[in-house]
Every structure is written in C-alpha cells, then in structure tokens.
C-alpha cells in the first residue's frame, strides 16, 4: 500500500503540474494543481484494487489516469460554477 501511495504522489504531482500547464486558465495555481493531481492519483490508487488488476505498471497507469482526470473535472466544475454565477 505504501508503494502505491508513493507512486500516486509522484505521478500525481507530475500529472497535476502538466494539466495545469496545458489548461492555462485553471486558476488553482502551481501548488494547487499539484495537490489536485496528488488527490486524484491517491483516489485512483486506493480504488484500484477493486478492479483486481495487479502489477506495478498497472498501478502507475491507474494513478496517471486519476491524476489527469481529477484536475480536469475540478477545472470543469470551477468553470461551470463561475458560469452559473453570471446569471
């Protein structure tokens, strides 16, 4: 479990930073993007055993998917809420 969370922190921080660079108007800031990536990767790492797949490469892929998806969802919700405030 420690190895999975370690992978989640490393992959999540890199993926969170990368998503922040690709989507410039996220508004979360440098550390915010990294933290959101780590949270997404950690959620994926903790729910990954439910899929019953094994192997270090599979963990890395799952955490990368979680680390990329979670910041994009957070960015989308933030944009949606800011759009809703205009009405």
HTML snippet that shows the backbone in 3Dmol.js (N, CA, C, O; Angstrom):
<script src="https://3Dmol.org/build/3Dmol-min.js"></script>
<div id="view" style="width:600px;height:400px;position:relative"></div>
<script>
const pdb = `
ATOM      1  N   UNK A   1       0.822  -1.195   0.000  1.00  0.00           N
ATOM      2  CA  UNK A   1       0.000   0.000   0.000  1.00  0.00           C
ATOM      3  C   UNK A   1       0.864   1.256   0.000  1.00  0.00           C
ATOM      4  O   UNK A   1       0.523   2.251  -0.639  1.00  0.00           O
ATOM      5  N   UNK A   2       1.996   1.206   0.727  1.00  0.00           N
ATOM      6  CA  UNK A   2       2.890   2.359   0.769  1.00  0.00           C
ATOM      7  C   UNK A   2       3.470   2.645  -0.605  1.00  0.00           C
ATOM      8  O   UNK A   2       3.607   3.805  -0.994  1.00  0.00           O
ATOM      9  N   UNK A   3       3.812   1.593  -1.342  1.00  0.00           N
ATOM     10  CA  UNK A   3       4.353   1.771  -2.688  1.00  0.00           C
ATOM     11  C   UNK A   3       3.313   2.397  -3.606  1.00  0.00           C
ATOM     12  O   UNK A   3       3.645   3.249  -4.430  1.00  0.00           O
ATOM     13  N   UNK A   4       2.070   1.985  -3.472  1.00  0.00           N
ATOM     14  CA  UNK A   4       1.006   2.539  -4.312  1.00  0.00           C
ATOM     15  C   UNK A   4       0.809   4.029  -4.032  1.00  0.00           C
ATOM     16  O   UNK A   4       0.644   4.817  -4.963  1.00  0.00           O
ATOM     17  N   UNK A   5       0.826   4.415  -2.774  1.00  0.00           N
ATOM     18  CA  UNK A   5       0.654   5.826  -2.450  1.00  0.00           C
ATOM     19  C   UNK A   5       1.888   6.648  -2.817  1.00  0.00           C
ATOM     20  O   UNK A   5       1.776   7.828  -3.149  1.00  0.00           O
ATOM     21  N   UNK A   6       3.060   6.026  -2.757  1.00  0.00           N
ATOM     22  CA  UNK A   6       4.270   6.724  -3.204  1.00  0.00           C
ATOM     23  C   UNK A   6       4.212   7.002  -4.696  1.00  0.00           C
ATOM     24  O   UNK A   6       4.555   8.094  -5.151  1.00  0.00           O
ATOM     25  N   UNK A   7       3.775   6.004  -5.450  1.00  0.00           N
ATOM     26  CA  UNK A   7       3.606   6.185  -6.894  1.00  0.00           C
ATOM     27  C   UNK A   7       2.556   7.252  -7.150  1.00  0.00           C
ATOM     28  O   UNK A   7       2.707   8.074  -8.053  1.00  0.00           O
ATOM     29  N   UNK A   8       1.487   7.240  -6.352  1.00  0.00           N
ATOM     30  CA  UNK A   8       0.420   8.227  -6.527  1.00  0.00           C
ATOM     31  C   UNK A   8       0.926   9.642  -6.301  1.00  0.00           C
ATOM     32  O   UNK A   8       0.533  10.563  -7.017  1.00  0.00           O
ATOM     33  N   UNK A   9       1.785   9.823  -5.323  1.00  0.00           N
ATOM     34  CA  UNK A   9       2.312  11.168  -5.043  1.00  0.00           C
ATOM     35  C   UNK A   9       3.204  11.638  -6.191  1.00  0.00           C
ATOM     36  O   UNK A   9       3.089  12.779  -6.640  1.00  0.00           O
ATOM     37  N   UNK A  10       4.076  10.778  -6.658  1.00  0.00           N
ATOM     38  CA  UNK A  10       4.997  11.169  -7.734  1.00  0.00           C
ATOM     39  C   UNK A  10       4.246  11.404  -9.038  1.00  0.00           C
ATOM     40  O   UNK A  10       4.390  12.455  -9.662  1.00  0.00           O
ATOM     41  N   UNK A  11       3.450  10.430  -9.447  1.00  0.00           N
ATOM     42  CA  UNK A  11       2.711  10.555 -10.706  1.00  0.00           C
ATOM     43  C   UNK A  11       1.686  11.673 -10.609  1.00  0.00           C
ATOM     44  O   UNK A  11       1.492  12.417 -11.570  1.00  0.00           O
ATOM     45  N   UNK A  12       1.028  11.803  -9.463  1.00  0.00           N
ATOM     46  CA  UNK A  12       0.025  12.843  -9.281  1.00  0.00           C
ATOM     47  C   UNK A  12       0.600  14.241  -9.342  1.00  0.00           C
ATOM     48  O   UNK A  12      -0.008  15.140  -9.923  1.00  0.00           O
ATOM     49  N   UNK A  13       1.765  14.433  -8.749  1.00  0.00           N
ATOM     50  CA  UNK A  13       2.353  15.768  -8.782  1.00  0.00           C
ATOM     51  C   UNK A  13       2.798  16.137 -10.190  1.00  0.00           C
ATOM     52  O   UNK A  13       2.622  17.280 -10.611  1.00  0.00           O
ATOM     53  N   UNK A  14       3.364  15.202 -10.912  1.00  0.00           N
ATOM     54  CA  UNK A  14       3.777  15.478 -12.292  1.00  0.00           C
ATOM     55  C   UNK A  14       2.568  15.705 -13.183  1.00  0.00           C
ATOM     56  O   UNK A  14       2.543  16.654 -13.966  1.00  0.00           O
ATOM     57  N   UNK A  15       1.568  14.844 -13.069  1.00  0.00           N
ATOM     58  CA  UNK A  15       0.381  14.986 -13.916  1.00  0.00           C
ATOM     59  C   UNK A  15      -0.414  16.238 -13.562  1.00  0.00           C
ATOM     60  O   UNK A  15      -0.947  16.900 -14.452  1.00  0.00           O
ATOM     61  N   UNK A  16      -0.501  16.569 -12.283  1.00  0.00           N
ATOM     62  CA  UNK A  16      -1.205  17.795 -11.885  1.00  0.00           C
ATOM     63  C   UNK A  16      -0.527  19.035 -12.427  1.00  0.00           C
ATOM     64  O   UNK A  16      -1.190  19.963 -12.891  1.00  0.00           O
ATOM     65  N   UNK A  17       0.800  19.050 -12.368  1.00  0.00           N
ATOM     66  CA  UNK A  17       1.548  20.177 -12.934  1.00  0.00           C
ATOM     67  C   UNK A  17       1.346  20.243 -14.439  1.00  0.00           C
ATOM     68  O   UNK A  17       1.161  21.325 -14.997  1.00  0.00           O
ATOM     69  N   UNK A  18       1.382  19.087 -15.100  1.00  0.00           N
ATOM     70  CA  UNK A  18       1.231  19.048 -16.553  1.00  0.00           C
ATOM     71  C   UNK A  18      -0.157  19.502 -16.986  1.00  0.00           C
ATOM     72  O   UNK A  18      -0.284  20.246 -17.958  1.00  0.00           O
ATOM     73  N   UNK A  19      -1.190  19.070 -16.290  1.00  0.00           N
ATOM     74  CA  UNK A  19      -2.546  19.519 -16.610  1.00  0.00           C
ATOM     75  C   UNK A  19      -2.665  21.020 -16.385  1.00  0.00           C
ATOM     76  O   UNK A  19      -3.324  21.711 -17.163  1.00  0.00           O
ATOM     77  N   UNK A  20      -2.041  21.528 -15.339  1.00  0.00           N
ATOM     78  CA  UNK A  20      -2.054  22.966 -15.091  1.00  0.00           C
ATOM     79  C   UNK A  20      -1.366  23.744 -16.196  1.00  0.00           C
ATOM     80  O   UNK A  20      -1.785  24.854 -16.523  1.00  0.00           O
ATOM     81  N   UNK A  21      -0.325  23.185 -16.773  1.00  0.00           N
ATOM     82  CA  UNK A  21       0.365  23.840 -17.884  1.00  0.00           C
ATOM     83  C   UNK A  21      -0.444  23.774 -19.171  1.00  0.00           C
ATOM     84  O   UNK A  21      -0.445  24.723 -19.956  1.00  0.00           O
ATOM     85  N   UNK A  22      -1.127  22.665 -19.389  1.00  0.00           N
ATOM     86  CA  UNK A  22      -1.910  22.507 -20.614  1.00  0.00           C
ATOM     87  C   UNK A  22      -3.196  23.319 -20.593  1.00  0.00           C
ATOM     88  O   UNK A  22      -3.599  23.877 -21.614  1.00  0.00           O
ATOM     89  N   UNK A  23      -3.833  23.385 -19.442  1.00  0.00           N
ATOM     90  CA  UNK A  23      -5.058  24.160 -19.284  1.00  0.00           C
ATOM     91  C   UNK A  23      -4.676  25.400 -18.488  1.00  0.00           C
ATOM     92  O   UNK A  23      -4.759  25.402 -17.260  1.00  0.00           O
ATOM     93  N   UNK A  24      -4.270  26.428 -19.167  1.00  0.00           N
ATOM     94  CA  UNK A  24      -3.691  27.608 -18.518  1.00  0.00           C
ATOM     95  C   UNK A  24      -4.660  28.312 -17.565  1.00  0.00           C
ATOM     96  O   UNK A  24      -4.234  28.804 -16.521  1.00  0.00           O
ATOM     97  N   UNK A  25      -5.925  28.369 -17.892  1.00  0.00           N
ATOM     98  CA  UNK A  25      -6.852  29.162 -17.085  1.00  0.00           C
ATOM     99  C   UNK A  25      -7.503  28.343 -15.969  1.00  0.00           C
ATOM    100  O   UNK A  25      -8.673  28.554 -15.649  1.00  0.00           O
ATOM    101  N   UNK A  26      -6.749  27.408 -15.372  1.00  0.00           N
ATOM    102  CA  UNK A  26      -7.332  26.639 -14.277  1.00  0.00           C
ATOM    103  C   UNK A  26      -7.566  27.500 -13.051  1.00  0.00           C
ATOM    104  O   UNK A  26      -8.589  27.351 -12.383  1.00  0.00           O
ATOM    105  N   UNK A  27      -6.640  28.397 -12.741  1.00  0.00           N
ATOM    106  CA  UNK A  27      -6.828  29.286 -11.610  1.00  0.00           C
ATOM    107  C   UNK A  27      -6.533  28.661 -10.266  1.00  0.00           C
ATOM    108  O   UNK A  27      -6.826  29.268  -9.237  1.00  0.00           O
ATOM    109  N   UNK A  28      -5.958  27.457 -10.238  1.00  0.00           N
ATOM    110  CA  UNK A  28      -5.634  26.812  -8.978  1.00  0.00           C
ATOM    111  C   UNK A  28      -4.218  27.143  -8.516  1.00  0.00           C
ATOM    112  O   UNK A  28      -3.893  26.935  -7.347  1.00  0.00           O
ATOM    113  N   UNK A  29      -3.389  27.643  -9.388  1.00  0.00           N
ATOM    114  CA  UNK A  29      -2.009  27.956  -9.043  1.00  0.00           C
ATOM    115  C   UNK A  29      -1.116  26.738  -9.141  1.00  0.00           C
ATOM    116  O   UNK A  29      -1.584  25.618  -9.341  1.00  0.00           O
ATOM    117  N   UNK A  30       0.173  26.975  -8.996  1.00  0.00           N
ATOM    118  CA  UNK A  30       1.163  25.909  -9.145  1.00  0.00           C
ATOM    119  C   UNK A  30       0.961  24.802  -8.111  1.00  0.00           C
ATOM    120  O   UNK A  30       0.826  23.633  -8.473  1.00  0.00           O
ATOM    121  N   UNK A  31       0.939  25.159  -6.842  1.00  0.00           N
ATOM    122  CA  UNK A  31       0.769  24.151  -5.789  1.00  0.00           C
ATOM    123  C   UNK A  31      -0.627  23.547  -5.783  1.00  0.00           C
ATOM    124  O   UNK A  31      -0.796  22.368  -5.471  1.00  0.00           O
ATOM    125  N   UNK A  32      -1.622  24.347  -6.126  1.00  0.00           N
ATOM    126  CA  UNK A  32      -2.982  23.830  -6.195  1.00  0.00           C
ATOM    127  C   UNK A  32      -3.132  22.747  -7.246  1.00  0.00           C
ATOM    128  O   UNK A  32      -3.789  21.733  -7.008  1.00  0.00           O
ATOM    129  N   UNK A  33      -2.524  22.956  -8.413  1.00  0.00           N
ATOM    130  CA  UNK A  33      -2.572  21.943  -9.465  1.00  0.00           C
ATOM    131  C   UNK A  33      -1.869  20.662  -9.033  1.00  0.00           C
ATOM    132  O   UNK A  33      -2.354  19.560  -9.291  1.00  0.00           O
ATOM    133  N   UNK A  34      -0.735  20.814  -8.382  1.00  0.00           N
ATOM    134  CA  UNK A  34      -0.002  19.632  -7.911  1.00  0.00           C
ATOM    135  C   UNK A  34      -0.806  18.883  -6.848  1.00  0.00           C
ATOM    136  O   UNK A  34      -0.888  17.655  -6.883  1.00  0.00           O
ATOM    137  N   UNK A  35      -1.397  19.615  -5.909  1.00  0.00           N
ATOM    138  CA  UNK A  35      -2.189  18.964  -4.857  1.00  0.00           C
ATOM    139  C   UNK A  35      -3.426  18.278  -5.419  1.00  0.00           C
ATOM    140  O   UNK A  35      -3.783  17.185  -4.978  1.00  0.00           O
ATOM    141  N   UNK A  36      -4.078  18.906  -6.382  1.00  0.00           N
ATOM    142  CA  UNK A  36      -5.249  18.282  -7.000  1.00  0.00           C
ATOM    143  C   UNK A  36      -4.841  17.029  -7.761  1.00  0.00           C
ATOM    144  O   UNK A  36      -5.570  16.037  -7.754  1.00  0.00           O
ATOM    145  N   UNK A  37      -3.689  17.062  -8.416  1.00  0.00           N
ATOM    146  CA  UNK A  37      -3.185  15.869  -9.097  1.00  0.00           C
ATOM    147  C   UNK A  37      -2.879  14.743  -8.127  1.00  0.00           C
ATOM    148  O   UNK A  37      -3.169  13.579  -8.405  1.00  0.00           O
ATOM    149  N   UNK A  38      -2.288  15.092  -6.982  1.00  0.00           N
ATOM    150  CA  UNK A  38      -1.980  14.079  -5.972  1.00  0.00           C
ATOM    151  C   UNK A  38      -3.260  13.475  -5.408  1.00  0.00           C
ATOM    152  O   UNK A  38      -3.334  12.266  -5.190  1.00  0.00           O
ATOM    153  N   UNK A  39      -4.265  14.310  -5.171  1.00  0.00           N
ATOM    154  CA  UNK A  39      -5.546  13.794  -4.654  1.00  0.00           C
ATOM    155  C   UNK A  39      -6.188  12.845  -5.667  1.00  0.00           C
ATOM    156  O   UNK A  39      -6.677  11.777  -5.299  1.00  0.00           O
ATOM    157  N   UNK A  40      -6.184  13.237  -6.939  1.00  0.00           N
ATOM    158  CA  UNK A  40      -6.758  12.367  -7.966  1.00  0.00           C
ATOM    159  C   UNK A  40      -6.020  11.055  -8.097  1.00  0.00           C
ATOM    160  O   UNK A  40      -6.641  10.004  -8.252  1.00  0.00           O
ATOM    161  N   UNK A  41      -4.697  11.104  -8.037  1.00  0.00           N
ATOM    162  CA  UNK A  41      -3.904   9.877  -8.121  1.00  0.00           C
ATOM    163  C   UNK A  41      -4.098   9.004  -6.892  1.00  0.00           C
ATOM    164  O   UNK A  41      -4.125   7.778  -7.003  1.00  0.00           O
ATOM    165  N   UNK A  42      -4.233   9.619  -5.723  1.00  0.00           N
ATOM    166  CA  UNK A  42      -4.441   8.850  -4.495  1.00  0.00           C
ATOM    167  C   UNK A  42      -5.803   8.164  -4.499  1.00  0.00           C
ATOM    168  O   UNK A  42      -5.922   7.014  -4.077  1.00  0.00           O
ATOM    169  N   UNK A  43      -6.809   8.854  -4.966  1.00  0.00           N
ATOM    170  CA  UNK A  43      -8.139   8.239  -5.072  1.00  0.00           C
ATOM    171  C   UNK A  43      -8.094   7.051  -6.015  1.00  0.00           C
ATOM    172  O   UNK A  43      -8.662   5.999  -5.722  1.00  0.00           O
ATOM    173  N   UNK A  44      -7.420   7.214  -7.145  1.00  0.00           N
ATOM    174  CA  UNK A  44      -7.305   6.112  -8.094  1.00  0.00           C
ATOM    175  C   UNK A  44      -6.497   4.956  -7.508  1.00  0.00           C
ATOM    176  O   UNK A  44      -6.837   3.793  -7.723  1.00  0.00           O
ATOM    177  N   UNK A  45      -5.434   5.265  -6.773  1.00  0.00           N
ATOM    178  CA  UNK A  45      -4.608   4.209  -6.185  1.00  0.00           C
ATOM    179  C   UNK A  45      -5.362   3.436  -5.109  1.00  0.00           C
ATOM    180  O   UNK A  45      -5.173   2.229  -4.959  1.00  0.00           O
ATOM    181  N   UNK A  46      -6.211   4.127  -4.365  1.00  0.00           N
ATOM    182  CA  UNK A  46      -6.959   3.440  -3.314  1.00  0.00           C
ATOM    183  C   UNK A  46      -8.135   2.639  -3.852  1.00  0.00           C
ATOM    184  O   UNK A  46      -8.517   1.635  -3.251  1.00  0.00           O
ATOM    185  N   UNK A  47      -8.712   3.054  -4.961  1.00  0.00           N
ATOM    186  CA  UNK A  47      -9.830   2.303  -5.543  1.00  0.00           C
ATOM    187  C   UNK A  47      -9.370   1.285  -6.570  1.00  0.00           C
ATOM    188  O   UNK A  47     -10.172   0.471  -7.028  1.00  0.00           O
ATOM    189  N   UNK A  48      -8.102   1.313  -6.938  1.00  0.00           N
ATOM    190  CA  UNK A  48      -7.593   0.411  -7.960  1.00  0.00           C
ATOM    191  C   UNK A  48      -7.686  -1.064  -7.596  1.00  0.00           C
ATOM    192  O   UNK A  48      -7.968  -1.871  -8.482  1.00  0.00           O
ATOM    193  N   UNK A  49      -7.465  -1.468  -6.342  1.00  0.00           N
ATOM    194  CA  UNK A  49      -7.578  -2.900  -6.031  1.00  0.00           C
ATOM    195  C   UNK A  49      -8.968  -3.478  -6.301  1.00  0.00           C
ATOM    196  O   UNK A  49      -9.114  -4.693  -6.435  1.00  0.00           O
ATOM    197  N   UNK A  50      -9.972  -2.639  -6.381  1.00  0.00           N
ATOM    198  CA  UNK A  50     -11.313  -3.125  -6.692  1.00  0.00           C
ATOM    199  C   UNK A  50     -11.406  -3.681  -8.111  1.00  0.00           C
ATOM    200  O   UNK A  50     -12.286  -4.489  -8.407  1.00  0.00           O
ATOM    201  N   UNK A  51     -10.503  -3.252  -8.985  1.00  0.00           N
ATOM    202  CA  UNK A  51     -10.508  -3.737 -10.365  1.00  0.00           C
ATOM    203  C   UNK A  51      -9.836  -5.096 -10.505  1.00  0.00           C
ATOM    204  O   UNK A  51      -9.950  -5.742 -11.547  1.00  0.00           O
ATOM    205  N   UNK A  52      -9.150  -5.526  -9.479  1.00  0.00           N
ATOM    206  CA  UNK A  52      -8.479  -6.820  -9.411  1.00  0.00           C
ATOM    207  C   UNK A  52      -7.411  -6.997 -10.490  1.00  0.00           C
ATOM    208  O   UNK A  52      -7.217  -8.098 -11.004  1.00  0.00           O
ATOM    209  N   UNK A  53      -6.727  -5.918 -10.825  1.00  0.00           N
ATOM    210  CA  UNK A  53      -5.583  -5.985 -11.720  1.00  0.00           C
ATOM    211  C   UNK A  53      -4.328  -5.842 -10.876  1.00  0.00           C
ATOM    212  O   UNK A  53      -4.336  -5.151  -9.857  1.00  0.00           O
ATOM    213  N   UNK A  54      -3.264  -6.484 -11.291  1.00  0.00           N
ATOM    214  CA  UNK A  54      -2.054  -6.498 -10.476  1.00  0.00           C
ATOM    215  C   UNK A  54      -0.866  -6.024 -11.297  1.00  0.00           C
ATOM    216  O   UNK A  54      -0.889  -6.082 -12.527  1.00  0.00           O
ATOM    217  N   UNK A  55       0.154  -5.564 -10.628  1.00  0.00           N
ATOM    218  CA  UNK A  55       1.386  -5.164 -11.267  1.00  0.00           C
ATOM    219  C   UNK A  55       1.680  -3.693 -11.060  1.00  0.00           C
ATOM    220  O   UNK A  55       0.775  -2.867 -10.945  1.00  0.00           O
ATOM    221  N   UNK A  56       2.964  -3.385 -11.014  1.00  0.00           N
ATOM    222  CA  UNK A  56       3.399  -2.016 -10.782  1.00  0.00           C
ATOM    223  C   UNK A  56       3.030  -1.106 -11.943  1.00  0.00           C
ATOM    224  O   UNK A  56       2.657   0.047 -11.726  1.00  0.00           O
ATOM    225  N   UNK A  57       3.126  -1.596 -13.158  1.00  0.00           N
ATOM    226  CA  UNK A  57       2.749  -0.800 -14.326  1.00  0.00           C
ATOM    227  C   UNK A  57       1.269  -0.456 -14.323  1.00  0.00           C
ATOM    228  O   UNK A  57       0.876   0.640 -14.721  1.00  0.00           O
ATOM    229  N   UNK A  58       0.457  -1.391 -13.877  1.00  0.00           N
ATOM    230  CA  UNK A  58      -0.983  -1.137 -13.799  1.00  0.00           C
ATOM    231  C   UNK A  58      -1.299  -0.064 -12.765  1.00  0.00           C
ATOM    232  O   UNK A  58      -2.181   0.767 -12.980  1.00  0.00           O
ATOM    233  N   UNK A  59      -0.583  -0.079 -11.646  1.00  0.00           N
ATOM    234  CA  UNK A  59      -0.764   0.959 -10.632  1.00  0.00           C
ATOM    235  C   UNK A  59      -0.398   2.321 -11.199  1.00  0.00           C
ATOM    236  O   UNK A  59      -1.099   3.309 -10.976  1.00  0.00           O
ATOM    237  N   UNK A  60       0.708   2.363 -11.934  1.00  0.00           N
ATOM    238  CA  UNK A  60       1.163   3.634 -12.494  1.00  0.00           C
ATOM    239  C   UNK A  60       0.162   4.167 -13.504  1.00  0.00           C
ATOM    240  O   UNK A  60      -0.098   5.370 -13.537  1.00  0.00           O
ATOM    241  N   UNK A  61      -0.401   3.298 -14.323  1.00  0.00           N
ATOM    242  CA  UNK A  61      -1.392   3.724 -15.305  1.00  0.00           C
ATOM    243  C   UNK A  61      -2.657   4.222 -14.609  1.00  0.00           C
ATOM    244  O   UNK A  61      -3.223   5.241 -15.003  1.00  0.00           O
ATOM    245  N   UNK A  62      -3.097   3.512 -13.585  1.00  0.00           N
ATOM    246  CA  UNK A  62      -4.304   3.923 -12.860  1.00  0.00           C
ATOM    247  C   UNK A  62      -4.112   5.263 -12.168  1.00  0.00           C
ATOM    248  O   UNK A  62      -5.005   6.110 -12.197  1.00  0.00           O
ATOM    249  N   UNK A  63      -2.961   5.460 -11.551  1.00  0.00           N
ATOM    250  CA  UNK A  63      -2.729   6.735 -10.884  1.00  0.00           C
ATOM    251  C   UNK A  63      -2.586   7.871 -11.890  1.00  0.00           C
ATOM    252  O   UNK A  63      -3.000   8.998 -11.616  1.00  0.00           O
ATOM    253  N   UNK A  64      -2.008   7.585 -13.042  1.00  0.00           N
ATOM    254  CA  UNK A  64      -1.901   8.617 -14.080  1.00  0.00           C
ATOM    255  C   UNK A  64      -3.276   9.011 -14.588  1.00  0.00           C
ATOM    256  O   UNK A  64      -3.551  10.194 -14.791  1.00  0.00           O
ATOM    257  N   UNK A  65      -4.134   8.036 -14.792  1.00  0.00           N
ATOM    258  CA  UNK A  65      -5.500   8.343 -15.249  1.00  0.00           C
ATOM    259  C   UNK A  65      -6.234   9.165 -14.188  1.00  0.00           C
ATOM    260  O   UNK A  65      -6.901  10.146 -14.517  1.00  0.00           O
ATOM    261  N   UNK A  66      -6.118   8.774 -12.929  1.00  0.00           N
ATOM    262  CA  UNK A  66      -6.757   9.533 -11.850  1.00  0.00           C
ATOM    263  C   UNK A  66      -6.184  10.925 -11.699  1.00  0.00           C
ATOM    264  O   UNK A  66      -6.913  11.882 -11.438  1.00  0.00           O
ATOM    265  N   UNK A  67      -4.869  11.036 -11.865  1.00  0.00           N
ATOM    266  CA  UNK A  67      -4.217  12.334 -11.706  1.00  0.00           C
ATOM    267  C   UNK A  67      -4.528  13.283 -12.848  1.00  0.00           C
ATOM    268  O   UNK A  67      -4.473  14.500 -12.670  1.00  0.00           O
ATOM    269  N   UNK A  68      -4.847  12.758 -13.995  1.00  0.00           N
ATOM    270  CA  UNK A  68      -5.209  13.607 -15.134  1.00  0.00           C
ATOM    271  C   UNK A  68      -6.695  13.922 -15.113  1.00  0.00           C
ATOM    272  O   UNK A  68      -7.098  15.041 -15.430  1.00  0.00           O
ATOM    273  N   UNK A  69      -7.503  12.956 -14.748  1.00  0.00           N
ATOM    274  CA  UNK A  69      -8.953  13.135 -14.776  1.00  0.00           C
ATOM    275  C   UNK A  69      -9.440  14.075 -13.679  1.00  0.00           C
ATOM    276  O   UNK A  69     -10.266  14.948 -13.943  1.00  0.00           O
ATOM    277  N   UNK A  70      -8.949  13.915 -12.466  1.00  0.00           N
ATOM    278  CA  UNK A  70      -9.435  14.710 -11.335  1.00  0.00           C
ATOM    279  C   UNK A  70      -9.200  16.209 -11.513  1.00  0.00           C
ATOM    280  O   UNK A  70     -10.120  16.985 -11.253  1.00  0.00           O
ATOM    281  N   UNK A  71      -8.007  16.662 -11.945  1.00  0.00           N
ATOM    282  CA  UNK A  71      -7.849  18.105 -12.171  1.00  0.00           C
ATOM    283  C   UNK A  71      -8.735  18.633 -13.291  1.00  0.00           C
ATOM    284  O   UNK A  71      -9.218  19.763 -13.216  1.00  0.00           O
ATOM    285  N   UNK A  72      -8.953  17.834 -14.322  1.00  0.00           N
ATOM    286  CA  UNK A  72      -9.835  18.281 -15.402  1.00  0.00           C
ATOM    287  C   UNK A  72     -11.279  18.403 -14.922  1.00  0.00           C
ATOM    288  O   UNK A  72     -11.987  19.333 -15.308  1.00  0.00           O
ATOM    289  N   UNK A  73     -11.711  17.472 -14.088  1.00  0.00           N
ATOM    290  CA  UNK A  73     -13.057  17.550 -13.525  1.00  0.00           C
ATOM    291  C   UNK A  73     -13.174  18.757 -12.593  1.00  0.00           C
ATOM    292  O   UNK A  73     -14.183  19.462 -12.611  1.00  0.00           O
ATOM    293  N   UNK A  74     -12.145  18.993 -11.784  1.00  0.00           N
ATOM    294  CA  UNK A  74     -12.157  20.157 -10.889  1.00  0.00           C
ATOM    295  C   UNK A  74     -12.191  21.454 -11.696  1.00  0.00           C
ATOM    296  O   UNK A  74     -12.910  22.388 -11.340  1.00  0.00           O
ATOM    297  N   UNK A  75     -11.424  21.515 -12.771  1.00  0.00           N
ATOM    298  CA  UNK A  75     -11.428  22.692 -13.637  1.00  0.00           C
ATOM    299  C   UNK A  75     -12.798  22.890 -14.278  1.00  0.00           C
ATOM    300  O   UNK A  75     -13.288  24.016 -14.363  1.00  0.00           O
ATOM    301  N   UNK A  76     -13.421  21.793 -14.730  1.00  0.00           N
ATOM    302  CA  UNK A  76     -14.738  21.883 -15.352  1.00  0.00           C
ATOM    303  C   UNK A  76     -15.781  22.358 -14.349  1.00  0.00           C
ATOM    304  O   UNK A  76     -16.620  23.193 -14.688  1.00  0.00           O
ATOM    305  N   UNK A  77     -15.750  21.849 -13.134  1.00  0.00           N
ATOM    306  CA  UNK A  77     -16.715  22.274 -12.111  1.00  0.00           C
ATOM    307  C   UNK A  77     -16.503  23.740 -11.762  1.00  0.00           C
ATOM    308  O   UNK A  77     -17.469  24.480 -11.573  1.00  0.00           O
ATOM    309  N   UNK A  78     -15.250  24.162 -11.676  1.00  0.00           N
ATOM    310  CA  UNK A  78     -14.967  25.568 -11.378  1.00  0.00           C
ATOM    311  C   UNK A  78     -15.488  26.467 -12.489  1.00  0.00           C
ATOM    312  O   UNK A  78     -16.071  27.515 -12.211  1.00  0.00           O
ATOM    313  N   UNK A  79     -15.288  26.075 -13.736  1.00  0.00           N
ATOM    314  CA  UNK A  79     -15.796  26.855 -14.864  1.00  0.00           C
ATOM    315  C   UNK A  79     -17.323  26.878 -14.872  1.00  0.00           C
ATOM    316  O   UNK A  79     -17.929  27.911 -15.160  1.00  0.00           O
ATOM    317  N   UNK A  80     -17.934  25.761 -14.561  1.00  0.00           N
ATOM    318  CA  UNK A  80     -19.387  25.673 -14.533  1.00  0.00           C
ATOM    319  C   UNK A  80     -19.975  26.563 -13.435  1.00  0.00           C
ATOM    320  O   UNK A  80     -20.976  27.246 -13.649  1.00  0.00           O
ATOM    321  N   UNK A  81     -19.345  26.548 -12.264  1.00  0.00           N
ATOM    322  CA  UNK A  81     -19.823  27.408 -11.174  1.00  0.00           C
ATOM    323  C   UNK A  81     -19.629  28.882 -11.459  1.00  0.00           C
ATOM    324  O   UNK A  81     -20.475  29.701 -11.101  1.00  0.00           O
ATOM    325  N   UNK A  82     -18.517  29.231 -12.104  1.00  0.00           N
ATOM    326  CA  UNK A  82     -18.308  30.639 -12.445  1.00  0.00           C
ATOM    327  C   UNK A  82     -19.268  31.081 -13.541  1.00  0.00           C
ATOM    328  O   UNK A  82     -19.686  32.239 -13.577  1.00  0.00           O
ATOM    329  N   UNK A  83     -19.613  30.165 -14.428  1.00  0.00           N
ATOM    330  CA  UNK A  83     -20.604  30.488 -15.458  1.00  0.00           C
ATOM    331  C   UNK A  83     -21.988  30.651 -14.840  1.00  0.00           C
ATOM    332  O   UNK A  83     -22.754  31.523 -15.251  1.00  0.00           O
ATOM    333  N   UNK A  84     -22.313  29.815 -13.855  1.00  0.00           N
ATOM    334  CA  UNK A  84     -23.625  29.884 -13.201  1.00  0.00           C
ATOM    335  C   UNK A  84     -23.770  31.164 -12.380  1.00  0.00           C
ATOM    336  O   UNK A  84     -24.884  31.657 -12.204  1.00  0.00           O
ATOM    337  N   UNK A  85     -22.665  31.708 -11.878  1.00  0.00           N
ATOM    338  CA  UNK A  85     -22.743  32.934 -11.091  1.00  0.00           C
ATOM    339  C   UNK A  85     -23.090  34.153 -11.956  1.00  0.00           C
ATOM    340  O   UNK A  85     -23.539  35.173 -11.432  1.00  0.00           O
ATOM    341  N   UNK A  86     -22.889  34.056 -13.241  1.00  0.00           N
ATOM    342  CA  UNK A  86     -23.179  35.202 -14.118  1.00  0.00           C
ATOM    343  C   UNK A  86     -24.684  35.393 -14.301  1.00  0.00           C
ATOM    344  O   UNK A  86     -25.126  36.455 -14.738  1.00  0.00           O
ATOM    345  N   UNK A  87     -25.461  34.382 -13.973  1.00  0.00           N
ATOM    346  CA  UNK A  87     -26.917  34.517 -14.134  1.00  0.00           C
ATOM    347  C   UNK A  87     -27.562  35.013 -12.910  1.00  0.00           C
ATOM    348  O   UNK A  87     -28.781  35.181 -12.879  1.00  0.00           O
TER     349      UNK A  87
END
`;
const viewer = $3Dmol.createViewer("view");
viewer.addModel(pdb, "pdb");
viewer.setStyle({}, {cartoon: {color: "spectrum"}});
viewer.zoomTo();
viewer.render();
</script>
